[in-house]
Amino acid sequence: MNTWKRTSLAVLLALGGLVGCEEEPEPAEEPTEEVAEVDEAEAPEVEEAEEAEEEAAAGPRVEQEGYVVELRGGDGATSGELTQLAVVIEGQGEWHLNQDFPFGVSVTAPEGVQLPKDSFAKADAASFADEGARVDVPLTPTAAGEHTVQAEVRFAICNPQSCIPKTETVALALQVQ
C-alpha cells in the first residue's frame, strides 16, 4: 500500500473513532482521564468558592424588578441589650405581595448573637399589606464586634398578569459595642 493510501486510511479510522465508534482510542484518552480526575478533585473547592461568593454578595438590600427586600436596623447595638432588626418587603409599580402565599422569614445569626425566635410567618408580621410587609426581629448581641445576621425571605409577588414565588436572602453586618 502506498503512503497516500495509508495516510487516508489512518485519517478515516481516526474520524470514525470521533463519530461514534465504540472502541476507545488508546493514547488520546489518557490525558483526558487525568484532567477529569483533577477537575473532580477541585470540584468541592469550586463549589465552596461559589457558596462563599453568594454569601459575600448578600447585602442588606436586594432590589429586583417589582420588589425590594431589605434588612434594616441594629444601629447602636450594645452587647447584652435587646435590639431589633426589621425585614422589609416593598412591591414596586404594579407589583404587590400575594396575601395567600405561604409567607415566611428565617433568620440565622452567628455565635455572639441570641435570637429568641428565628422563624416568622405572616401572622408574626408587624405589617402585611398588598404594598409590602415588615417583620420585626428581636435579638440580643452577647459579644462586641461585627456579627452578620441573615434573613431568608419567602414570598410571592404579583402583577395583574401573574404571580411569581420568590426567595431572597439579605444579610446585615451588625456592629456591636
Residue pairs with C-beta under 8 A, 6 or more apart in sequence:
1 9
17 23
17 25
55 171
58 150
58 169
58 170
58 171
59 170
59 171
60 70
60 71
60 72
60 170
60 171
60 172
61 68
61 69
61 70
61 71
61 170
62 68
62 69
62 70
62 168
62 169
62 170
64 166
64 168
65 92
65 95
66 91
66 92
66 93
66 95
66 157
66 159
66 164
67 89
67 90
67 91
67 92
67 95
67 157
67 166
68 88
68 89
68 90
68 92
69 87
69 88
69 89
69 153
69 168
69 170
70 87
70 88
70 90
70 170
71 85
71 86
71 87
71 88
71 149
71 151
71 170
71 171
71 172
72 85
72 86
72 88
72 172
73 83
73 84
73 85
73 86
73 172
74 83
74 84
74 85
74 149
74 172
74 174
74 175
76 83
76 177
77 83
77 141
77 174
77 175
77 176
77 177
78 141
78 176
78 177
79 141
79 142
79 143
79 144
79 176
79 177
80 140
80 141
80 142
81 140
81 141
82 138
82 139
82 140
83 138
83 139
83 140
83 141
83 174
84 136
84 137
84 138
84 139
85 136
85 137
85 139
85 149
85 151
85 172
85 174
86 126
86 134
86 135
86 136
86 137
87 105
87 107
87 120
87 134
87 135
87 137
87 151
87 153
87 170
88 132
88 133
88 134
89 97
89 132
89 133
89 134
89 153
89 155
90 131
90 132
91 97
91 130
91 131
91 132
91 157
93 159
94 159
94 160
95 157
95 158
95 159
96 130
96 131
96 157
96 158
96 159
97 103
97 128
97 129
97 130
97 131
97 132
97 133
97 155
97 156
97 157
97 158
98 155
98 156
98 157
98 158
98 163
99 128
99 130
101 155
101 156
101 163
101 165
102 121
102 122
102 154
103 121
103 122
103 125
103 128
103 133
103 154
103 155
104 119
104 120
104 121
104 122
104 153
104 154
105 119
105 120
105 124
105 135
105 137
105 151
105 152
105 153
105 154
106 118
106 119
106 120
106 151
106 152
106 154
107 115
107 118
107 119
107 120
107 137
107 149
107 150
107 151
107 152
108 118
108 149
108 150
108 151
108 152
109 115
109 118
109 139
109 147
109 149
109 150
110 147
110 148
110 149
111 143
112 141
112 142
112 143
112 145
112 147
112 176
113 139
113 140
113 141
113 142
113 147
113 149
113 174
113 176
114 139
114 140
114 141
114 142
115 137
115 138
115 139
116 138
116 139
116 140
117 124
117 137
117 138
120 135
120 137
122 128
122 133
124 135
125 133
125 134
125 135
126 134
126 135
126 136
127 133
127 134
128 134
133 155
137 149
137 151
139 149
141 147
141 174
141 176
143 176
144 176
144 177
145 176
146 173
146 174
146 175
146 176
147 173
147 174
147 176
148 171
148 172
148 173
148 174
149 171
149 172
149 174
150 169
150 170
150 171
151 169
151 170
151 171
152 167
152 168
152 169
153 166
153 167
153 168
153 169
153 170
154 165
154 166
154 167
155 165
155 166
156 163
156 164
156 165
156 166
157 163
157 164
157 166
158 164
